[in-house]
Amino acid sequence: MTKAIKVLNRFSILLFSAIFLLVYAYLPISVDMEIEGVKQLHKQHFFYYFFGAFMVLNIALKVATSYGTKNMNEELSAWSRSIVFILNFYFTTIVGFIGVLNNSTHINPGDYAYLTYLGPALLLIWVIGLIFLFIRKSKQ
């Protein structure tokens, strides 16, 4: 199980990198961060802020899960390591949605609003997975 989680974590990093670079390539010089266009960032600032946040998040989670899961059983360790995949996927969907918002071909952002709900839905499923693990462990 832990090997599968590691593969998913690496896949999520590659997916984020591909989507992030594709979105960056098609962004205009001034990036709207809100639908109303109130908050704008320069394209390069957007790149460095999101890339920095992604790196800090991944390094912090890697260190935390490496040290925090040493005394856990395999199932609980795999569950805690899967948060990296979930948050990377959430970052990927947010970057994709920002790309849709700033698309120069005027794609309707309302058609892609579900992207903003995928991350919280996965986090909810992740927490329900913990409850399921505890219930299963208490029955044994």
Long-range contacts (C-beta under 8 A, 24 or more apart in sequence): 1-74, 1-75, 1-78, 2-74, 2-77, 2-78, 2-81, 4-78, 5-78, 5-81, 5-82, 5-85, 6-81, 8-82, 8-85, 9-81, 9-84, 9-85, 9-88, 11-85, 12-84, 12-85, 12-88, 12-89, 12-92, 13-58, 13-88, 15-88, 15-89, 15-92, 16-54, 16-88, 16-91, 16-92, 16-95, 19-92, 19-95, 19-96, 19-99, 20-50, 20-51, 20-54, 20-92, 20-95, 22-99, 23-95, 23-96, 23-98, 23-99, 26-99, 26-103, 26-104, 27-99, 27-102, 28-102, 28-104, 31-98, 31-102, 32-101, 32-102, 33-98, 35-101, 35-109, 46-98, 50-91, 50-95, 53-91, 54-88, 54-91, 57-87, 57-91, 58-84, 58-88, 61-87, 75-133, 76-133, 79-126, 79-129, 79-130, 79-133, 82-126, 82-129, 83-126, 86-119, 86-122, 86-123, 86-126, 87-119, 89-118, 89-119, 89-122, 90-118, 90-119, 90-120, 90-122, 90-123, 93-118, 93-119, 94-119
